[in-house]
């Protein structure tokens, strides 16, 4: 079968490699210095290496960029058009690298973290203050939600990481180790019992429970529901409110009892007449960080989670 002759005068580019940043750098150095030898000397490389890369660049573009003379390199029309765009490409690359450097070295960027809703009473203020002292050039964005919602936001990519009360729906998430545990207690104006309160005694008490919007999806409520069900009982709070603060205030007025973590009750200023009694068996809220599966945290958010872990450890 006879071979067809191509009438296209341009060189065949099927096997040419793409334009590289190194080639752009070598090209612009040659423009500035007027010769391959001077450009190679300025870049501390061998002239043949530079000349070869320029030749490959011209092959890839399909046009000569220089007129080679004995005295000085002269740009072709294509070279004159190409030079400012090559400068723009290198400048954009340097700007991109600089933005990454700022994030890597914690001199720029934003730390983003979701937290369980009551974290603002326990750790958020200290966390932001101390993080800004350590990293004053990093912006901070902390979103307080129910732990179930934090998990959803991390899963969707709206948040980089979240500090949540366990258990949560961990589909698509990596759940880290427990970084803090807080004892859950029964709070009432009634005189304290002789010992911890078991589930049947708790079921006989009128209860106010927070996180009304989330109900059984709330991690602490889920633990209580499970405990009641295993005892053949149904958890049926007489009052549901959104805020732990409201639950505590109502309990302090004797409207009904509530169940909260002891550190949160203390942080909210539990009144002296409100008695805290542990549960039998003990019940604790366990907290951990969640991230999207296989995700790599930005240095800023990683630093924020590490500081949060330090502050939670101090709460113990």
TADA-V202756 format. One record per backbone hydrogen bond with DSSP energy under -1.0 kcal/mol. NH is the residue of the N-H (numbers start at 1). CO is the residue of the C=O. Records with the same first field share a line. If there is no record, write none. Layout:
BEGIN
NH = CO ; CO
END
This chain:
BEGIN
16 = 13
24 = 20
25 = 21
26 = 22
27 = 23
28 = 24
29 = 25
30 = 26
31 = 27
32 = 28
33 = 29
34 = 30
39 = 35
40 = 36
41 = 37
42 = 38
43 = 39
45 = 40
50 = 46
51 = 47
52 = 48
53 = 49
54 = 50
55 = 51
56 = 52
57 = 53
58 = 54
59 = 55
60 = 56
61 = 57
62 = 58
67 = 74
73 = 34
74 = 67
76 = 65
80 = 76
81 = 77
82 = 78
83 = 79
86 = 82
87 = 83
88 = 84
89 = 85
90 = 86
91 = 87
92 = 88
93 = 89
94 = 90
95 = 91
96 = 92
97 = 93
98 = 94
99 = 95
100 = 96
101 = 97
102 = 98
103 = 99
104 = 100
105 = 101
106 = 103
107 = 102
111 = 139
113 = 141
114 = 161
115 = 143
116 = 163
119 = 116
121 = 118
122 = 119
123 = 119
124 = 119
127 = 123
128 = 124
129 = 125
130 = 126
131 = 127
132 = 128
133 = 129
134 = 130
135 = 131
138 = 135
139 = 109
141 = 111
143 = 113
145 = 115
150 = 146
151 = 147
152 = 148
153 = 149
154 = 150
155 = 151
156 = 152
158 = 153
159 = 153
162 = 290
163 = 114
164 = 288
166 = 286
173 = 170
174 = 291
176 = 289
179 = 287
180 = 287
182 = 285
184 = 283
185 = 260
186 = 277
187 = 258
188 = 275
197 = 278
202 = 198
203 = 199
204 = 200
205 = 202
208 = 257
209 = 239
211 = 242
212 = 241
215 = 211
217 = 214
218 = 215
222 = 218
223 = 219
224 = 220
225 = 221
226 = 222
227 = 223
228 = 224
229 = 225
230 = 226
232 = 229
233 = 228
238 = 207
239 = 207
241 = 209
247 = 243
248 = 244
249 = 245
250 = 246
251 = 247
252 = 248
253 = 249
254 = 251
255 = 250
257 = 206
258 = 187
260 = 185
262 = 183
265 = 261
266 = 262
267 = 263
268 = 264
269 = 266
270 = 265
274 = 271
275 = 188
277 = 186
280 = 197
285 = 182
287 = 180
288 = 164
290 = 162
291 = 174
293 = 172
295 = 292
302 = 298
303 = 299
304 = 300
305 = 301
306 = 302
307 = 303
308 = 304
309 = 305
310 = 306
311 = 307
312 = 308
313 = 309
314 = 310
315 = 311
END
